């Protein structure tokens, strides 16, 4: 399983495919505002990125994906979610 709940964060681990989107949504709904840890994540499917963006949760760490680190994370750090 690539989506897990620790005591302090929602953790994404390894490559996170589209099949993990429903699990992430379930964990996000049950734990609103809990930070999301990306430090052990590899490739993250766009469906999960959409949930991450909509959640407005703080992000911890960076995924190993160079594209995500260079293009997605800087944009997310500047987001304004209402």
PyMOL Python script that loads the backbone (N, CA, C, O; Angstrom):
from pymol import cmd

cmd.read_pdbstr("""\
ATOM      1  N   UNK A   1       0.856  -1.184   0.000  1.00  0.00           N
ATOM      2  CA  UNK A   1       0.000   0.000   0.000  1.00  0.00           C
ATOM      3  C   UNK A   1       0.893   1.235   0.000  1.00  0.00           C
ATOM      4  O   UNK A   1       1.844   1.311   0.778  1.00  0.00           O
ATOM      5  N   UNK A   2       0.602   2.184  -0.848  1.00  0.00           N
ATOM      6  CA  UNK A   2       1.433   3.378  -0.933  1.00  0.00           C
ATOM      7  C   UNK A   2       0.875   4.546  -0.142  1.00  0.00           C
ATOM      8  O   UNK A   2       1.583   5.534   0.055  1.00  0.00           O
ATOM      9  N   UNK A   3      -0.360   4.474   0.317  1.00  0.00           N
ATOM     10  CA  UNK A   3      -0.961   5.529   1.138  1.00  0.00           C
ATOM     11  C   UNK A   3      -1.155   4.966   2.541  1.00  0.00           C
ATOM     12  O   UNK A   3      -1.907   4.012   2.740  1.00  0.00           O
ATOM     13  N   UNK A   4      -0.463   5.569   3.517  1.00  0.00           N
ATOM     14  CA  UNK A   4      -0.591   5.102   4.891  1.00  0.00           C
ATOM     15  C   UNK A   4      -0.774   6.295   5.818  1.00  0.00           C
ATOM     16  O   UNK A   4      -0.435   7.431   5.484  1.00  0.00           O
ATOM     17  N   UNK A   5      -1.316   6.005   6.978  1.00  0.00           N
ATOM     18  CA  UNK A   5      -1.554   7.039   7.977  1.00  0.00           C
ATOM     19  C   UNK A   5      -0.624   6.782   9.146  1.00  0.00           C
ATOM     20  O   UNK A   5      -0.703   5.740   9.795  1.00  0.00           O
ATOM     21  N   UNK A   6       0.264   7.743   9.415  1.00  0.00           N
ATOM     22  CA  UNK A   6       1.093   7.637  10.614  1.00  0.00           C
ATOM     23  C   UNK A   6       0.458   8.542  11.653  1.00  0.00           C
ATOM     24  O   UNK A   6      -0.577   9.155  11.390  1.00  0.00           O
ATOM     25  N   UNK A   7       1.044   8.633  12.798  1.00  0.00           N
ATOM     26  CA  UNK A   7       0.469   9.481  13.834  1.00  0.00           C
ATOM     27  C   UNK A   7       0.530  10.953  13.518  1.00  0.00           C
ATOM     28  O   UNK A   7      -0.238  11.738  14.074  1.00  0.00           O
ATOM     29  N   UNK A   8       1.438  11.347  12.625  1.00  0.00           N
ATOM     30  CA  UNK A   8       1.644  12.769  12.370  1.00  0.00           C
ATOM     31  C   UNK A   8       1.418  13.210  10.937  1.00  0.00           C
ATOM     32  O   UNK A   8       1.446  14.409  10.657  1.00  0.00           O
ATOM     33  N   UNK A   9       1.194  12.279  10.020  1.00  0.00           N
ATOM     34  CA  UNK A   9       1.036  12.650   8.608  1.00  0.00           C
ATOM     35  C   UNK A   9       0.398  11.530   7.799  1.00  0.00           C
ATOM     36  O   UNK A   9       0.364  10.372   8.217  1.00  0.00           O
ATOM     37  N   UNK A  10      -0.102  11.904   6.641  1.00  0.00           N
ATOM     38  CA  UNK A  10      -0.516  10.943   5.626  1.00  0.00           C
ATOM     39  C   UNK A  10       0.730  10.725   4.777  1.00  0.00           C
ATOM     40  O   UNK A  10       1.283  11.686   4.242  1.00  0.00           O
ATOM     41  N   UNK A  11       1.176   9.495   4.645  1.00  0.00           N
ATOM     42  CA  UNK A  11       2.423   9.221   3.956  1.00  0.00           C
ATOM     43  C   UNK A  11       2.182   8.528   2.622  1.00  0.00           C
ATOM     44  O   UNK A  11       1.437   7.552   2.532  1.00  0.00           O
ATOM     45  N   UNK A  12       2.835   9.060   1.584  1.00  0.00           N
ATOM     46  CA  UNK A  12       2.831   8.419   0.276  1.00  0.00           C
ATOM     47  C   UNK A  12       4.195   7.772   0.093  1.00  0.00           C
ATOM     48  O   UNK A  12       5.227   8.419   0.270  1.00  0.00           O
ATOM     49  N   UNK A  13       4.193   6.488  -0.261  1.00  0.00           N
ATOM     50  CA  UNK A  13       5.431   5.724  -0.347  1.00  0.00           C
ATOM     51  C   UNK A  13       5.519   5.021  -1.694  1.00  0.00           C
ATOM     52  O   UNK A  13       4.549   4.424  -2.160  1.00  0.00           O
ATOM     53  N   UNK A  14       6.690   5.097  -2.311  1.00  0.00           N
ATOM     54  CA  UNK A  14       6.905   4.424  -3.588  1.00  0.00           C
ATOM     55  C   UNK A  14       6.118   5.084  -4.706  1.00  0.00           C
ATOM     56  O   UNK A  14       5.694   6.233  -4.582  1.00  0.00           O
ATOM     57  N   UNK A  15       5.924   4.358  -5.794  1.00  0.00           N
ATOM     58  CA  UNK A  15       5.148   4.873  -6.914  1.00  0.00           C
ATOM     59  C   UNK A  15       3.665   4.788  -6.576  1.00  0.00           C
ATOM     60  O   UNK A  15       3.169   3.733  -6.181  1.00  0.00           O
ATOM     61  N   UNK A  16       2.971   5.893  -6.733  1.00  0.00           N
ATOM     62  CA  UNK A  16       1.552   5.988  -6.369  1.00  0.00           C
ATOM     63  C   UNK A  16       0.726   6.097  -7.646  1.00  0.00           C
ATOM     64  O   UNK A  16       0.703   7.143  -8.295  1.00  0.00           O
ATOM     65  N   UNK A  17       0.059   5.025  -7.992  1.00  0.00           N
ATOM     66  CA  UNK A  17      -0.731   4.989  -9.217  1.00  0.00           C
ATOM     67  C   UNK A  17      -2.160   5.452  -9.003  1.00  0.00           C
ATOM     68  O   UNK A  17      -2.575   5.746  -7.883  1.00  0.00           O
ATOM     69  N   UNK A  18      -2.897   5.510 -10.089  1.00  0.00           N
ATOM     70  CA  UNK A  18      -4.281   5.974 -10.059  1.00  0.00           C
ATOM     71  C   UNK A  18      -5.129   5.121  -9.117  1.00  0.00           C
ATOM     72  O   UNK A  18      -6.092   5.615  -8.530  1.00  0.00           O
ATOM     73  N   UNK A  19      -4.779   3.852  -8.972  1.00  0.00           N
ATOM     74  CA  UNK A  19      -5.555   2.968  -8.104  1.00  0.00           C
ATOM     75  C   UNK A  19      -5.463   3.368  -6.629  1.00  0.00           C
ATOM     76  O   UNK A  19      -6.231   2.867  -5.808  1.00  0.00           O
ATOM     77  N   UNK A  20      -4.546   4.253  -6.287  1.00  0.00           N
ATOM     78  CA  UNK A  20      -4.402   4.727  -4.914  1.00  0.00           C
ATOM     79  C   UNK A  20      -5.249   5.969  -4.621  1.00  0.00           C
ATOM     80  O   UNK A  20      -5.331   6.395  -3.470  1.00  0.00           O
ATOM     81  N   UNK A  21      -5.870   6.546  -5.630  1.00  0.00           N
ATOM     82  CA  UNK A  21      -6.621   7.797  -5.457  1.00  0.00           C
ATOM     83  C   UNK A  21      -7.778   7.638  -4.472  1.00  0.00           C
ATOM     84  O   UNK A  21      -7.985   8.502  -3.620  1.00  0.00           O
ATOM     85  N   UNK A  22      -8.523   6.557  -4.576  1.00  0.00           N
ATOM     86  CA  UNK A  22      -9.660   6.368  -3.675  1.00  0.00           C
ATOM     87  C   UNK A  22      -9.185   6.219  -2.225  1.00  0.00           C
ATOM     88  O   UNK A  22      -9.808   6.753  -1.307  1.00  0.00           O
ATOM     89  N   UNK A  23      -8.091   5.499  -2.026  1.00  0.00           N
ATOM     90  CA  UNK A  23      -7.542   5.332  -0.675  1.00  0.00           C
ATOM     91  C   UNK A  23      -7.084   6.684  -0.115  1.00  0.00           C
ATOM     92  O   UNK A  23      -7.340   6.990   1.050  1.00  0.00           O
ATOM     93  N   UNK A  24      -6.412   7.487  -0.933  1.00  0.00           N
ATOM     94  CA  UNK A  24      -5.982   8.810  -0.474  1.00  0.00           C
ATOM     95  C   UNK A  24      -7.182   9.670  -0.127  1.00  0.00           C
ATOM     96  O   UNK A  24      -7.167  10.358   0.894  1.00  0.00           O
ATOM     97  N   UNK A  25      -8.204   9.650  -0.937  1.00  0.00           N
ATOM     98  CA  UNK A  25      -9.407  10.429  -0.666  1.00  0.00           C
ATOM     99  C   UNK A  25     -10.032  10.010   0.668  1.00  0.00           C
ATOM    100  O   UNK A  25     -10.428  10.861   1.464  1.00  0.00           O
ATOM    101  N   UNK A  26     -10.117   8.724   0.906  1.00  0.00           N
ATOM    102  CA  UNK A  26     -10.687   8.212   2.151  1.00  0.00           C
ATOM    103  C   UNK A  26      -9.887   8.697   3.360  1.00  0.00           C
ATOM    104  O   UNK A  26     -10.461   9.128   4.360  1.00  0.00           O
ATOM    105  N   UNK A  27      -8.568   8.625   3.261  1.00  0.00           N
ATOM    106  CA  UNK A  27      -7.706   9.055   4.370  1.00  0.00           C
ATOM    107  C   UNK A  27      -7.802  10.569   4.561  1.00  0.00           C
ATOM    108  O   UNK A  27      -7.837  11.043   5.697  1.00  0.00           O
ATOM    109  N   UNK A  28      -7.846  11.324   3.481  1.00  0.00           N
ATOM    110  CA  UNK A  28      -7.977  12.784   3.575  1.00  0.00           C
ATOM    111  C   UNK A  28      -9.293  13.185   4.227  1.00  0.00           C
ATOM    112  O   UNK A  28      -9.322  14.085   5.066  1.00  0.00           O
ATOM    113  N   UNK A  29     -10.378  12.525   3.849  1.00  0.00           N
ATOM    114  CA  UNK A  29     -11.687  12.851   4.425  1.00  0.00           C
ATOM    115  C   UNK A  29     -11.743  12.533   5.920  1.00  0.00           C
ATOM    116  O   UNK A  29     -12.380  13.255   6.688  1.00  0.00           O
ATOM    117  N   UNK A  30     -11.085  11.466   6.325  1.00  0.00           N
ATOM    118  CA  UNK A  30     -11.101  11.056   7.726  1.00  0.00           C
ATOM    119  C   UNK A  30     -10.126  11.858   8.590  1.00  0.00           C
ATOM    120  O   UNK A  30     -10.230  11.850   9.816  1.00  0.00           O
ATOM    121  N   UNK A  31      -9.174  12.552   7.948  1.00  0.00           N
ATOM    122  CA  UNK A  31      -8.126  13.270   8.677  1.00  0.00           C
ATOM    123  C   UNK A  31      -7.885  14.647   8.065  1.00  0.00           C
ATOM    124  O   UNK A  31      -6.780  14.930   7.602  1.00  0.00           O
ATOM    125  N   UNK A  32      -8.899  15.501   8.058  1.00  0.00           N
ATOM    126  CA  UNK A  32      -8.732  16.808   7.414  1.00  0.00           C
ATOM    127  C   UNK A  32      -7.624  17.624   8.088  1.00  0.00           C
ATOM    128  O   UNK A  32      -7.529  17.682   9.314  1.00  0.00           O
ATOM    129  N   UNK A  33      -6.802  18.242   7.263  1.00  0.00           N
ATOM    130  CA  UNK A  33      -5.748  19.114   7.773  1.00  0.00           C
ATOM    131  C   UNK A  33      -4.463  18.425   8.152  1.00  0.00           C
ATOM    132  O   UNK A  33      -3.475  19.101   8.438  1.00  0.00           O
ATOM    133  N   UNK A  34      -4.436  17.090   8.167  1.00  0.00           N
ATOM    134  CA  UNK A  34      -3.215  16.378   8.489  1.00  0.00           C
ATOM    135  C   UNK A  34      -2.222  16.569   7.339  1.00  0.00           C
ATOM    136  O   UNK A  34      -2.611  16.442   6.178  1.00  0.00           O
ATOM    137  N   UNK A  35      -0.950  16.870   7.629  1.00  0.00           N
ATOM    138  CA  UNK A  35       0.021  17.073   6.547  1.00  0.00           C
ATOM    139  C   UNK A  35       0.219  15.801   5.719  1.00  0.00           C
ATOM    140  O   UNK A  35      -0.057  14.691   6.173  1.00  0.00           O
ATOM    141  N   UNK A  36       0.699  15.995   4.510  1.00  0.00           N
ATOM    142  CA  UNK A  36       0.983  14.884   3.609  1.00  0.00           C
ATOM    143  C   UNK A  36       2.494  14.807   3.431  1.00  0.00           C
ATOM    144  O   UNK A  36       3.132  15.787   3.046  1.00  0.00           O
ATOM    145  N   UNK A  37       3.062  13.634   3.715  1.00  0.00           N
ATOM    146  CA  UNK A  37       4.494  13.420   3.558  1.00  0.00           C
ATOM    147  C   UNK A  37       4.774  12.814   2.190  1.00  0.00           C
ATOM    148  O   UNK A  37       4.229  11.770   1.832  1.00  0.00           O
ATOM    149  N   UNK A  38       5.638  13.490   1.429  1.00  0.00           N
ATOM    150  CA  UNK A  38       6.010  13.022   0.098  1.00  0.00           C
ATOM    151  C   UNK A  38       7.437  12.490   0.061  1.00  0.00           C
ATOM    152  O   UNK A  38       7.917  12.092  -1.001  1.00  0.00           O
ATOM    153  N   UNK A  39       8.121  12.478   1.200  1.00  0.00           N
ATOM    154  CA  UNK A  39       9.558  12.193   1.218  1.00  0.00           C
ATOM    155  C   UNK A  39       9.923  10.796   0.724  1.00  0.00           C
ATOM    156  O   UNK A  39      11.037  10.593   0.242  1.00  0.00           O
ATOM    157  N   UNK A  40       9.026   9.845   0.831  1.00  0.00           N
ATOM    158  CA  UNK A  40       9.309   8.484   0.368  1.00  0.00           C
ATOM    159  C   UNK A  40       8.542   8.129  -0.898  1.00  0.00           C
ATOM    160  O   UNK A  40       8.495   6.965  -1.297  1.00  0.00           O
ATOM    161  N   UNK A  41       7.939   9.136  -1.529  1.00  0.00           N
ATOM    162  CA  UNK A  41       7.146   8.895  -2.739  1.00  0.00           C
ATOM    163  C   UNK A  41       8.018   8.932  -3.986  1.00  0.00           C
ATOM    164  O   UNK A  41       9.000   9.671  -4.061  1.00  0.00           O
ATOM    165  N   UNK A  42       7.636   8.120  -4.956  1.00  0.00           N
ATOM    166  CA  UNK A  42       8.291   8.133  -6.262  1.00  0.00           C
ATOM    167  C   UNK A  42       7.411   8.903  -7.234  1.00  0.00           C
ATOM    168  O   UNK A  42       7.122  10.081  -7.023  1.00  0.00           O
ATOM    169  N   UNK A  43       6.989   8.240  -8.291  1.00  0.00           N
ATOM    170  CA  UNK A  43       6.066   8.846  -9.244  1.00  0.00           C
ATOM    171  C   UNK A  43       4.676   8.916  -8.603  1.00  0.00           C
ATOM    172  O   UNK A  43       4.224   7.956  -7.980  1.00  0.00           O
ATOM    173  N   UNK A  44       4.016  10.046  -8.760  1.00  0.00           N
ATOM    174  CA  UNK A  44       2.677  10.234  -8.202  1.00  0.00           C
ATOM    175  C   UNK A  44       1.731  10.548  -9.355  1.00  0.00           C
ATOM    176  O   UNK A  44       1.938  11.515 -10.087  1.00  0.00           O
ATOM    177  N   UNK A  45       0.697   9.733  -9.515  1.00  0.00           N
ATOM    178  CA  UNK A  45      -0.271   9.919 -10.598  1.00  0.00           C
ATOM    179  C   UNK A  45      -0.983  11.265 -10.448  1.00  0.00           C
ATOM    180  O   UNK A  45      -1.169  11.754  -9.334  1.00  0.00           O
ATOM    181  N   UNK A  46      -1.373  11.848 -11.556  1.00  0.00           N
ATOM    182  CA  UNK A  46      -2.038  13.155 -11.523  1.00  0.00           C
ATOM    183  C   UNK A  46      -3.339  13.148 -10.729  1.00  0.00           C
ATOM    184  O   UNK A  46      -3.730  14.182 -10.187  1.00  0.00           O
ATOM    185  N   UNK A  47      -4.016  12.007 -10.650  1.00  0.00           N
ATOM    186  CA  UNK A  47      -5.245  11.942  -9.846  1.00  0.00           C
ATOM    187  C   UNK A  47      -4.932  12.220  -8.377  1.00  0.00           C
ATOM    188  O   UNK A  47      -5.706  12.890  -7.692  1.00  0.00           O
ATOM    189  N   UNK A  48      -3.809  11.712  -7.895  1.00  0.00           N
ATOM    190  CA  UNK A  48      -3.408  11.969  -6.518  1.00  0.00           C
ATOM    191  C   UNK A  48      -2.969  13.416  -6.340  1.00  0.00           C
ATOM    192  O   UNK A  48      -3.267  14.033  -5.317  1.00  0.00           O
ATOM    193  N   UNK A  49      -2.263  13.962  -7.330  1.00  0.00           N
ATOM    194  CA  UNK A  49      -1.880  15.377  -7.247  1.00  0.00           C
ATOM    195  C   UNK A  49      -3.116  16.261  -7.149  1.00  0.00           C
ATOM    196  O   UNK A  49      -3.117  17.246  -6.410  1.00  0.00           O
ATOM    197  N   UNK A  50      -4.155  15.923  -7.880  1.00  0.00           N
ATOM    198  CA  UNK A  50      -5.384  16.716  -7.818  1.00  0.00           C
ATOM    199  C   UNK A  50      -5.982  16.680  -6.417  1.00  0.00           C
ATOM    200  O   UNK A  50      -6.442  17.706  -5.915  1.00  0.00           O
ATOM    201  N   UNK A  51      -5.981  15.523  -5.790  1.00  0.00           N
ATOM    202  CA  UNK A  51      -6.486  15.413  -4.421  1.00  0.00           C
ATOM    203  C   UNK A  51      -5.603  16.191  -3.446  1.00  0.00           C
ATOM    204  O   UNK A  51      -6.103  16.845  -2.530  1.00  0.00           O
ATOM    205  N   UNK A  52      -4.301  16.115  -3.649  1.00  0.00           N
ATOM    206  CA  UNK A  52      -3.369  16.856  -2.791  1.00  0.00           C
ATOM    207  C   UNK A  52      -3.630  18.353  -2.899  1.00  0.00           C
ATOM    208  O   UNK A  52      -3.677  19.056  -1.890  1.00  0.00           O
ATOM    209  N   UNK A  53      -3.799  18.833  -4.114  1.00  0.00           N
ATOM    210  CA  UNK A  53      -4.059  20.261  -4.326  1.00  0.00           C
ATOM    211  C   UNK A  53      -5.369  20.674  -3.662  1.00  0.00           C
ATOM    212  O   UNK A  53      -5.417  21.679  -2.953  1.00  0.00           O
ATOM    213  N   UNK A  54      -6.417  19.910  -3.887  1.00  0.00           N
ATOM    214  CA  UNK A  54      -7.727  20.251  -3.327  1.00  0.00           C
ATOM    215  C   UNK A  54      -7.770  20.149  -1.807  1.00  0.00           C
ATOM    216  O   UNK A  54      -8.544  20.856  -1.162  1.00  0.00           O
ATOM    217  N   UNK A  55      -6.953  19.284  -1.234  1.00  0.00           N
ATOM    218  CA  UNK A  55      -6.965  19.103   0.221  1.00  0.00           C
ATOM    219  C   UNK A  55      -6.473  20.354   0.949  1.00  0.00           C
ATOM    220  O   UNK A  55      -6.927  20.650   2.055  1.00  0.00           O
ATOM    221  N   UNK A  56      -5.555  21.081   0.337  1.00  0.00           N
ATOM    222  CA  UNK A  56      -4.981  22.242   0.995  1.00  0.00           C
ATOM    223  C   UNK A  56      -4.052  21.893   2.141  1.00  0.00           C
ATOM    224  O   UNK A  56      -3.629  22.779   2.884  1.00  0.00           O
ATOM    225  N   UNK A  57      -3.727  20.615   2.298  1.00  0.00           N
ATOM    226  CA  UNK A  57      -2.867  20.167   3.397  1.00  0.00           C
ATOM    227  C   UNK A  57      -1.427  20.628   3.181  1.00  0.00           C
ATOM    228  O   UNK A  57      -0.968  20.794   2.051  1.00  0.00           O
ATOM    229  N   UNK A  58      -0.730  20.831   4.300  1.00  0.00           N
ATOM    230  CA  UNK A  58       0.696  21.129   4.225  1.00  0.00           C
ATOM    231  C   UNK A  58       1.421  19.906   3.692  1.00  0.00           C
ATOM    232  O   UNK A  58       1.014  18.770   3.934  1.00  0.00           O
ATOM    233  N   UNK A  59       2.511  20.157   2.956  1.00  0.00           N
ATOM    234  CA  UNK A  59       3.297  19.080   2.378  1.00  0.00           C
ATOM    235  C   UNK A  59       4.640  18.993   3.083  1.00  0.00           C
ATOM    236  O   UNK A  59       5.242  20.011   3.427  1.00  0.00           O
ATOM    237  N   UNK A  60       5.102  17.768   3.294  1.00  0.00           N
ATOM    238  CA  UNK A  60       6.400  17.530   3.912  1.00  0.00           C
ATOM    239  C   UNK A  60       7.262  16.735   2.951  1.00  0.00           C
ATOM    240  O   UNK A  60       6.797  15.771   2.344  1.00  0.00           O
ATOM    241  N   UNK A  61       8.512  17.134   2.812  1.00  0.00           N
ATOM    242  CA  UNK A  61       9.455  16.409   1.973  1.00  0.00           C
ATOM    243  C   UNK A  61       9.170  16.595   0.495  1.00  0.00           C
ATOM    244  O   UNK A  61       8.253  17.313   0.098  1.00  0.00           O
ATOM    245  N   UNK A  62       9.991  15.921  -0.309  1.00  0.00           N
ATOM    246  CA  UNK A  62       9.838  15.968  -1.760  1.00  0.00           C
ATOM    247  C   UNK A  62       9.858  14.558  -2.317  1.00  0.00           C
ATOM    248  O   UNK A  62      10.603  13.706  -1.833  1.00  0.00           O
ATOM    249  N   UNK A  63       9.037  14.303  -3.341  1.00  0.00           N
ATOM    250  CA  UNK A  63       9.092  12.988  -3.983  1.00  0.00           C
ATOM    251  C   UNK A  63      10.378  12.872  -4.790  1.00  0.00           C
ATOM    252  O   UNK A  63      11.023  13.878  -5.086  1.00  0.00           O
ATOM    253  N   UNK A  64      10.748  11.655  -5.143  1.00  0.00           N
ATOM    254  CA  UNK A  64      11.969  11.454  -5.918  1.00  0.00           C
ATOM    255  C   UNK A  64      11.812  11.883  -7.368  1.00  0.00           C
ATOM    256  O   UNK A  64      12.807  12.014  -8.081  1.00  0.00           O
ATOM    257  N   UNK A  65      10.601  12.099  -7.812  1.00  0.00           N
ATOM    258  CA  UNK A  65      10.357  12.535  -9.190  1.00  0.00           C
ATOM    259  C   UNK A  65      10.920  13.929  -9.409  1.00  0.00           C
ATOM    260  O   UNK A  65      10.521  14.884  -8.742  1.00  0.00           O
ATOM    261  N   UNK A  66      11.845  14.038 -10.344  1.00  0.00           N
ATOM    262  CA  UNK A  66      12.464  15.323 -10.659  1.00  0.00           C
ATOM    263  C   UNK A  66      11.420  16.325 -11.165  1.00  0.00           C
ATOM    264  O   UNK A  66      11.469  17.501 -10.804  1.00  0.00           O
ATOM    265  N   UNK A  67      10.481  15.872 -11.992  1.00  0.00           N
ATOM    266  CA  UNK A  67       9.440  16.751 -12.521  1.00  0.00           C
ATOM    267  C   UNK A  67       8.615  17.354 -11.390  1.00  0.00           C
ATOM    268  O   UNK A  67       8.357  18.557 -11.372  1.00  0.00           O
ATOM    269  N   UNK A  68       8.206  16.515 -10.457  1.00  0.00           N
ATOM    270  CA  UNK A  68       7.392  16.995  -9.340  1.00  0.00           C
ATOM    271  C   UNK A  68       8.173  18.000  -8.496  1.00  0.00           C
ATOM    272  O   UNK A  68       7.643  19.045  -8.115  1.00  0.00           O
ATOM    273  N   UNK A  69       9.416  17.683  -8.210  1.00  0.00           N
ATOM    274  CA  UNK A  69      10.232  18.568  -7.375  1.00  0.00           C
ATOM    275  C   UNK A  69      10.469  19.915  -8.048  1.00  0.00           C
ATOM    276  O   UNK A  69      10.467  20.950  -7.382  1.00  0.00           O
ATOM    277  N   UNK A  70      10.673  19.909  -9.361  1.00  0.00           N
ATOM    278  CA  UNK A  70      10.979  21.165 -10.067  1.00  0.00           C
ATOM    279  C   UNK A  70       9.763  21.979 -10.462  1.00  0.00           C
ATOM    280  O   UNK A  70       9.816  23.208 -10.472  1.00  0.00           O
ATOM    281  N   UNK A  71       8.666  21.306 -10.790  1.00  0.00           N
ATOM    282  CA  UNK A  71       7.534  22.031 -11.356  1.00  0.00           C
ATOM    283  C   UNK A  71       6.283  22.070 -10.480  1.00  0.00           C
ATOM    284  O   UNK A  71       5.621  23.104 -10.389  1.00  0.00           O
ATOM    285  N   UNK A  72       5.962  20.964  -9.846  1.00  0.00           N
ATOM    286  CA  UNK A  72       4.721  20.924  -9.067  1.00  0.00           C
ATOM    287  C   UNK A  72       4.869  21.514  -7.666  1.00  0.00           C
ATOM    288  O   UNK A  72       4.041  22.323  -7.245  1.00  0.00           O
ATOM    289  N   UNK A  73       5.902  21.121  -6.949  1.00  0.00           N
ATOM    290  CA  UNK A  73       6.034  21.588  -5.573  1.00  0.00           C
ATOM    291  C   UNK A  73       6.173  23.104  -5.455  1.00  0.00           C
ATOM    292  O   UNK A  73       5.538  23.692  -4.580  1.00  0.00           O
ATOM    293  N   UNK A  74       6.972  23.763  -6.291  1.00  0.00           N
ATOM    294  CA  UNK A  74       7.025  25.226  -6.175  1.00  0.00           C
ATOM    295  C   UNK A  74       5.658  25.879  -6.392  1.00  0.00           C
ATOM    296  O   UNK A  74       5.326  26.854  -5.719  1.00  0.00           O
ATOM    297  N   UNK A  75       4.874  25.355  -7.315  1.00  0.00           N
ATOM    298  CA  UNK A  75       3.546  25.905  -7.561  1.00  0.00           C
ATOM    299  C   UNK A  75       2.622  25.657  -6.373  1.00  0.00           C
ATOM    300  O   UNK A  75       1.818  26.519  -6.016  1.00  0.00           O
ATOM    301  N   UNK A  76       2.737  24.492  -5.768  1.00  0.00           N
ATOM    302  CA  UNK A  76       1.878  24.158  -4.634  1.00  0.00           C
ATOM    303  C   UNK A  76       2.230  24.974  -3.392  1.00  0.00           C
ATOM    304  O   UNK A  76       1.345  25.297  -2.599  1.00  0.00           O
ATOM    305  N   UNK A  77       3.477  25.304  -3.215  1.00  0.00           N
ATOM    306  CA  UNK A  77       3.886  26.071  -2.053  1.00  0.00           C
ATOM    307  C   UNK A  77       3.323  27.496  -2.101  1.00  0.00           C
ATOM    308  O   UNK A  77       3.197  28.154  -1.068  1.00  0.00           O
ATOM    309  N   UNK A  78       2.995  27.956  -3.284  1.00  0.00           N
ATOM    310  CA  UNK A  78       2.450  29.302  -3.454  1.00  0.00           C
ATOM    311  C   UNK A  78       0.953  29.340  -3.614  1.00  0.00           C
ATOM    312  O   UNK A  78       0.391  30.398  -3.899  1.00  0.00           O
ATOM    313  N   UNK A  79       0.285  28.200  -3.436  1.00  0.00           N
ATOM    314  CA  UNK A  79      -1.150  28.144  -3.680  1.00  0.00           C
ATOM    315  C   UNK A  79      -1.934  28.841  -2.578  1.00  0.00           C
ATOM    316  O   UNK A  79      -1.499  28.932  -1.430  1.00  0.00           O
ATOM    317  N   UNK A  80      -3.066  29.314  -2.959  1.00  0.00           N
ATOM    318  CA  UNK A  80      -4.021  29.909  -2.026  1.00  0.00           C
ATOM    319  C   UNK A  80      -5.294  29.099  -2.122  1.00  0.00           C
ATOM    320  O   UNK A  80      -6.035  29.228  -3.096  1.00  0.00           O
ATOM    321  N   UNK A  81      -5.559  28.276  -1.141  1.00  0.00           N
ATOM    322  CA  UNK A  81      -6.759  27.449  -1.132  1.00  0.00           C
ATOM    323  C   UNK A  81      -7.725  28.044  -0.119  1.00  0.00           C
ATOM    324  O   UNK A  81      -7.363  28.298   1.030  1.00  0.00           O
ATOM    325  N   UNK A  82      -8.960  28.262  -0.560  1.00  0.00           N
ATOM    326  CA  UNK A  82      -9.972  28.852   0.329  1.00  0.00           C
ATOM    327  C   UNK A  82     -10.999  27.827   0.677  1.00  0.00           C
ATOM    328  O   UNK A  82     -11.939  28.121   1.415  1.00  0.00           O
TER     329      UNK A  82
END
""", "prot")
cmd.dss("prot")
cmd.show_as("cartoon", "prot")
cmd.util.cbc("prot")
cmd.orient("prot")
